Amino acid sequence: MNLRVRNIILIVFFLIFITISPILVLYSLGYKYNFAKNTLEKTGVFFIKSFPKNSSVVLDNQKIKNTTPTQATRLLPKIYNVKIIKDGYQPWEKNLEIYPQTTTFIEDVSLIYQKFSLQNLLSGQSFEQLLPSDDKNHLALIEKTENSKIFWLFNTLNESFIDLYRTDLDDDLEIISWSNNNRKILFNHNGQYLVISADTSKTIHSLSKMTDLDLNNLKWDNFNDNIIYTLNNQTLFKINYLEQSVEQVSKHSILNYLPYGQSFVVITLEEENYYLRNLNLGEDNIIFSLPYSSDYVFRLTGPKEISLFDKNQGQLYLIDPADQSQPITAVFKNVLDYSWHGRQLIYWNQTELWAAYPETGDKHLLERTGNNIYKAFWHPNAVYIFAIIGDDLKFYELDSRDRRNNYTLFNLPLTDQKEQIFTNRKGDELYLITSQDNQVGFYKVKIQ
């Protein structure tokens, strides 16, 4: 090869280099040529997750190569029609925008089966109560048979039953609550308050036998499952049933209370005035005065906040008891019932279902209906909720970008047990009391 040919080759490679280098640099910086606009534009990314995994992603009717979880990269800025699909599942779809040098997240998409099959776990004459533990690992269940009532413990992890307690058919039997560590259950048998271990030992402690107090409004200690509190003639008492001890907690005339940290938030009656007090900051610390109501309900909503629900007026207060300058952080009206999950709230009345975010003040109407709303409850991922509306169980997406993906799952024919339905810890299965093919039972249905 002579010198002239070598120079020509060198020049050609140099020209290729100076031509391609800017293109490679622009590509590495996230630029892409938009032929529709005849211009270079910075691109964006979709980051996509779904349950179940390995679902297909379709962008503007073009299926991308990878399944979820995945990223769709180097997308020109515009609005894309995004579909997430999987055989046997109802599709998820939204129109979402890609912005330059920005990742648009599509996370925690829950795909729901198109068809459902109910599995009968326990057949019976009737069932009176179903109460899950907070960790969703167990369900306490009362079955009514021809001759007796049976208090069952159901393990959602291995789907096993333990016969915890049996009574005569005519006896009163009621599950009150689970302890905060999900190891014990408080229940009432013919007016006798009992604590039973939620394990194979079936150890039972009788609160009623160790005291003459008229036990009322019993609640667990936040840290010790051997301690339960009770009101007796508007006086608050502490019962340690392991040590067989009873002691008075406060001198105030207390109408209702909530164990809060190491102490209590209470409603007191003083000279015909009602006050909300934080006993943790001293006996004389009044949070604020309250209007008269015969039915206030306390619930913990987070590490600091509590909720106080005036059921008579349908008014819900979100309260920070430690904030003496502004203890009420939010108020919601026209509330029939509600449920918290972290910093989010769903609440409803007979015809409307709302999602609210107290920290930002945002709230969104999820449903307005002519049918009765019986109950709403959270999917564990906190981006979907279930609601029983009329005779149907529905599934609502909380992501308000574009349109919400909402689904009607199935019919709930047993009217008097509509509220007896709960999810497992993962949220892919539901447990409920209903009837199928005229058979009343405790059923499981897999939805994902």
N, C-alpha and C positions, 0 to 999 in steps of 0.2 A: 504494500500500500504506500503510494507516494505521499509527499508532504501536502499536496493540494487536496487530495481526498481526505486526509486526516483533518485538515483544517475545516473542510466542509462538514464532516461528521461532528466536529467539535462545535461548530456554529449551530448546527441543527439541534444538538442536545442542549446547548445554551438557550436557544429560543424556546424549546420545550420546557425547560426549567423555569424561565422567567414567565412563561405563560401559565404553567400549572401551579407554581408556588403560591400566587395570590389566591387561587381557587382553593388550594389545600388549607391555606391560612384561614380563609373565610369559612370553610367547612368546619375547621376545628373550633372556630369561634361561634358556631351555631347558625351560620347563615345558609340560606337556601334560595335558589332562584324561583320566583313566582312568575310563571309564564303568563298567567292571566293578567298580571299587573305590569309585566316586563320590568321587574325590579328585584333586587336582592332584599330579603327580609330575614330577620332573626327568628328562629324557630322556638317551639315550646314542646312540652312533654306531658303525656297522660301517665300517671302512675295508678295502676288498677289492681285492686284486691277483691276477692269474692269468697263467699262460702256457699257451696263447696268450691274447692280449688279446681283447677284444670277446666274452667269454663272458657268458652270461646268469646272473643271480643270482635265486634264488627264496627268499623268506622266508616260512615257514609256508604254503607252497603258493601264494604270490602272487608273480608275477614283477615285479621292480621295473623302472622305466623305463630306467635307464642300464645299459650293459654295463661290464665290467671294463676298466681300473681305475676304481673308483667309490667313493662313500660312500652308505651308507643312513643318513639322519639322522632325528632326532626320534623315536627308537624308545623306547617305554615299557620300563622295566626288567622283564625276564623272560628265560626261555630260548627262543631261536628255533631252528627247524629251518632250517639254511642249506644250500642246494644251489647248486653252480656247474656249469653244463651248457653243452655246445656240441655241435652235430651232428657225429657221427663220433668223438666222444671218450667215454671212460668218465666218469661223473659223479663229482663230489666232494661229500661230504655230512658235516655235523657238527651237533650240537646245542650251541649256544654262547650264553652269557649276556650280556645287556646290563646294565650297571650305570649308576646315575645319574651324569651329567656325566663320563662316561668313554668313551674310544674303544677298542673291541675290534678288534684288528688281525687280519685274515685275509690274510696276505701269502705270496707265493711259492708259491701253489697251482699245481702242475704237473698239467695234464690229459694223459692218455695215450690214444693212439688205441685204438679198439675192435678194429681189425684191422690186421695188419702184413704188409708185403711185403718180402722179402729181395731185395736187388739184388746180383747177382754182379759184383764189381769186377775180380776176377782169378781165372780158373780154373787149376787145377793138379793135378798128381798127388798132392801132399801139401804141407803147410806145417809148418815146424818151430818157428817162433818169431814172436812179435809183441810189439813193445815200443814204447810211445808216448813221445814227449818230454814233459817236465813241463808245457809250455805247451799240450799237446794239438794243436799245429799239424801235427805229423808223426808217422808211424808207421814204425818199422824192421821189415822183414818178410823172413823167409827162406823161399823157395819151393824145393821139391825137384821137379825135372823128371826126364824119362827119362835125360838125359845129364849134367845139371849141377845145382849149387845156385846160386841167384841171391839176392843181397842187395839188396832193393828199399827205396827210400825213397818213402813215400806222403805227399803233401801233402793234409791234410784240408780245407784252405781251397778249393783248386781241383780236388781229386780227380785229381791228376796223379801219375805214377810216374816215378822216376829209377832206372835200373839202376846201382847203386853199385859192385857187386863180384860176380865170378863165380868159382866153383871147380869142380873135378871132383866128380862125384857121390859118390865114396867119401871125400872130404875131410871133416874136422870143421870146422864153421863155427858160431860162437856169438856172439850179440850180448851184450856185457857191460853197458854202461850208456851213457846220454847225459851229455854235459857239463852243468854247471849252467846255462850260458847257452843250452843247446839247439842249439848250432851244430856239435858234433862227436860222433862215436860211437866208443866203444871196443869192439873185437871181437877174437875169437880165431880164427885160421886155422891148424889143425894145430899148436897149441901156440905159435904166433907171435902176440904181442899187437900189434895195429895200431890206429891212430887215423885215421879218415877224416872229411873235412869233409862235413857234411850239406847240400851244395849241388851245383851243376852242375860245380864244379871237380874233385870227387872226389879231392882231395889226400890222400895217404896217408903217414903216418909210422910207421915200425917201431920199437917200443920194444925188441923182442928183439934187433935188430941193433946197437943202440947200447950194450948192456951184457951182461955175462956173468951178471948176477944171475938167480937162480931166481925169476921174477916170480910173485907170489901176492897175492891179496886187493887188487887194484888199485882205487884210488879217486881221483876228481878233486879238485883244489884248489877251494875255494869261490869264488875270485875270478879265477883265471887258468886258462883252458882249455888253456894250453900246459904245465901242470904236472900230473903224476899221481904218486901215492904208491903204494908197494908194500912188502910184507913179504918179507924174504929171511932165512931162518934166524932168525926172530923179531926181526929188526932192521928198523927203519923207514927207508926211503930215499925221497928226493925226486928225481923225474926231470923235467927240463925238456927235452922232446924237440925244442923249437925251437932251444935253445942247445946241445943235445947234451951236457948235463951231468947228473951223478948225484952226490948227496951224502947222507951219513948224517944222519938227523934226531935220533935219540935213542939214548942208551946203554942204555936199559932192554931187557929181554927181553920183547917185546910179542907177545901172542897175538892181539889184535884192536885196531882203532883206528877213530876217526871224525874227519875234519877238522872242527874246531869253531871258528868265528871265524877268527882268525889262527893258531891252534895246533891242539891235538888233545886228545881224550879217548881214553884207551887202557886196555886190560886188560893188566896186567903179571904176570909170574911171578917171584917172589922167594922163594928158599929154600922152595919147594914151597907158597907161599901166593899167592893170586890177589887182585889189588887193581885197583880202578878209580881211575885217576889223571887229573887235569887238568893237562896240561903247560903250559898258559897261565899258571898261578899258580906255576910252579916245579917243578923235577924231583922234589922231595920231597913234593909236595902229594898226599896220598891222600884220595880222596873217601870210599870205604869198602871193606872187604874183601868178597870174593865167594866163594860156594861153587864147587867144581869143576864145570865143564861144558865139554864138548868143542864146544859149538855155541852161542856167544853171537852175537847179531845186533844191530848198532847202526842206528838211524835218527834223523834230525833230525825234531823235531815242531814246532818253532817257533824264534823268534829266540834263545831262551835254553835251552829244554828239549831233551833228547834222550830217546829210548827205548832201553832195553836189554832184549832178548828172549832168555831162556834157553829155546831150543827143546826141549832135552831134558826139562826140568821143566814146560814150558808156562807159564812165569811171566814176566810183563811188568812192567818197572820204568819209571816216568816219573821223570826225573832232572833237577835243576837243578845243573849242575856248579859254578856260582859260589856256591851256598849251602853254606857249610862247616858250618853248624849243623844243617841239615835238608835234605840233598841229595835224598832220595827223597820225591817229592811224591805218588806213588800207586803201588799194586801191584795187578796183576790176575792171577788164577790160572786154571788150566784153559784156557789160550789155545792154539789151533792156529795162528792168524795174526790180523793186525790191520791197520787203516789209519787214519791221522790226517787230519783236515781242520780247520785252525785249532786251536781249543781243544776239539774234539770227537774222539771215538774210537769206532770200531766194532771189535769183536773177536768171534771165533767159535771154536767147537770143532766136532766132527763133528755135533752135534745141537742146539746152541744158538747164537743170534745176539743180540748185545747192543750197545746204544749207551750210551756213558759220557761223563760230563762231569766231568773231574778237579777243576776249580776248585770245584765245588759238592759233589762227592762223589756226585752222582746217577748212577744207571745204570738202564736199562730193558731188559727182555727183549723183543725184537722177534719172535723165532720159537723155538719148541721143536718139533722134528720127528724123525720116525723115519728120514727120508732123510738122506743125506750132504750136509753143507754144504761146497761146494768153494771158494767165493770170495765176498767181498762187496766192493763198491767204491762210492765216493761219486758222486752226481749233483753237478755243479758248483755248484748253488745251496745245497748243504750241508744242505738240509732233507729230502732224500730219499736213499735208498741203493738199489743193486741188489744182488741176491744170487742165486747159482746154487745151487739146492737140488734134489737129485735130478737129474731131467732138465729142470727148468724154470728159466727166468729170471724172478725176481720183483722187484717194485718196492715199497719200504716207505716210508711217510711217518713222519717222526720227531716231528711235532706230536702230543703225547700228550693234548691236550684232547679230551674225549669219546672217540670211537673213532678208530683210525688207518685211513686209507684205503690199503689194500694191494691190489696187483694181481698176477696171474700174466700175464706178457707173452706168452711163447711157449716152445716146446720146443727144447732143444739136443740134437740127436741124436748128435753126434760126441763120444763119451765122452772120448777121450784129448786133446781140445783144449778142454775146458770152460772152462779159465781164460784162454783167449786171446780176451778180449773187453774192449773199452774204449769210453768215450764220446768224442765230440768236445768242443771247448771250451765250446760252448753247452749241451750235454747233450740236444739234441733228436735226435741220431743215435748209433747204436752201430756199431762196427766189430768184426768177429769172424771167426774161422776155424770153419767148420762145413760141413755138407752140406745141399743142397736138391735134391730130386728126383734123389738119388743122385749129385750133382755136388759134389765137394769144392772149396771155394774160399774166397777172401777176400771177405766180404760186408759190405754196409752195410744197416742197417735204420733207417728213420725212425720214431721213436716219438712225436713231438709235431708 
